[in-house]
Amino acid sequence: MHDALVPSEQVDDFIILRAIAFTSRVQRIVSRDVLQGEDLTVLEWRLLFSIARFGSCHLAHITRLTSIDPAHGSRAATALEKKGYIERRDDPDNRRRKLISLTSPGMEVFDRIWPRARQAIKNITDHLSRDELEEVKRLMDLLNAVAGPLADAQDRKKT
């Protein structure tokens, strides 16, 4: 047995713990309040939402813009395709790549879930003033802008 190795004053301001805690809580809310009764995982929902948001596109486009791990995104796309919610077609501009699109059943699932997803997020953001919400988004964008190139540089070093 031992005492804590990291003093609490060093952890309290450690942003990664706060970010993980927030993300985990939101994922639990989405699982419980949004996806309950649906045959979708949170990752499948994120991918379905992203296709609805961006339109027909390459999986690489989605993973790059959403920070979905490419391997996990590929597995989620395969699951969505098996469920009949998305389809892959040859890209007419690049035959080696596939465009993914929502199918009619995929659009129906999205249309059914999207209002619940919006309400779940609204239940959180309604506790902030408009200015506070804009400041949170601004700061998150700033942190992502700083972390993105650092993560990319580390990824390049590994290859």
N, C-alpha and C positions, 0 to 999 in steps of 0.2 A: 504494500500500500504506500502511496505517496500523496503529497499535497499537489495542488494545481501547479503545473509547470509554467503556465502563462498567466501573469497577473491580470486581473479583470480590467484594470485601467488600460491595458494594451488591447483587449478584445472588444471592449464596449464600442470603440470607434472603428473597428475593423469592418469595413463596408461589405466584404464578401459574405460575412455571416448574416448581415441584415438583408442583403440581396437574396441569398439562398432561403432565408426564413420567409421572406415575402413571396418569392416564386413558389415555394412549397405550399404555402397557404392558399395562394391563388389556384394552383393545380388541384388541391383538395376541394376547393369550392367548385371548380369546373367539373371535376369528377362527380361530386355529390349533387350539385344543383343544376348542372347543364347537361351532362352526359348520362345521368342515371336513366336506365331503361333503353339506352341506345347501344348499339353494337359497335362502339368506337372507343379506342383508347384516347388519352389526352394528345398523344403525338399524332395519331391519325386525324383527330379533330384539327390540330394545328396545321397539318398539311392540307386537309380539305378546305379550311378557312383561307389558307394562303393561295390556293388555286382560285378560289372564289374572289379573292382580293386582287390578284395579279392577272387573272385570265389564263388562257392556255399558255404554257411556258415550259421551259426545261426544269427538271428537278434541281439541277445545279443552281439555277437562278433563285429558286426558293430557298435552298439551303444556305446560299451565300447571304441572302437578305434577312433570314430569320434565325440564324445561328443554330439551325437544326443540323446535327451531325449527319454528313452525307450517307453513311452506312445505315443509320437509323431511319433517315428519310427514305432511303431505297426500300427498306423492309416495310415501312408504313405504306409506301406507294403500292407495293406488291399486295399488301393486305387490302387496301382500298380497291385495287383492281379486281381482286378475287371476289370482293363484296359487290362489285358492279357499280361502284361509286365514281370511279375514274376510268379513263381509257388512255392508252398511249398510242400515238401515231407518229409515223416518220415525219421529221421536220423537212419541209420541201426545200429549205435553204441549206440543209446539211443532213444528208441521208444517214450519217452515223449517229445522229442524235434523235431523241424522241421528245415530242411535245406531250405534256399531260393535260388533260381537260376533264372537267366534270361531265358525267353522263346525266341523263334526265333523273334517274334515281338519286344520283349524287347531289343534284341541285335541290331535289325535294328534301333530302336529309339536311342539307345546309339551311334551306329556308325554314325548316322546323326548329333547328337548334339555334340559329343565329339570334333570334330575339331573346332567348334565355341567356345566351352568352353575354349579350349587351347588357341585360339587366343585372347579371352577376357582377360585372365590372362596375356598372353604375352604382350598385350597392356599396362598393368600396370608395369610388371616387366622389360620391355625394358627400362624404365626410370632409372633403377639401373645398376650399373656396376656388373659384375659377383661377385666380392668380396663383394659388398654391399648386393646383394641378398643372398649370402651364410651367411653373418653376420646376416641379418634379420631372416633367417631360424634358425640359431644357437640360436639367442636370444629368438625367439618364442618357440623353443624346450626347452630351459632352463626355461623360465617362465611357460610353461606347466608342466614341470617336478616338479617344486616347487608347483604350484597351485593344481595339481592333488591329491597328498596325503592330502593336506589341505582340499580340497573339499570332498574327501572320508572320512576323519575323521569327518567332520561336518555331512555328510550323516549317518554315523554309530551312531552318538550321537542322531539323530532324531528317530532311530528305537529302 
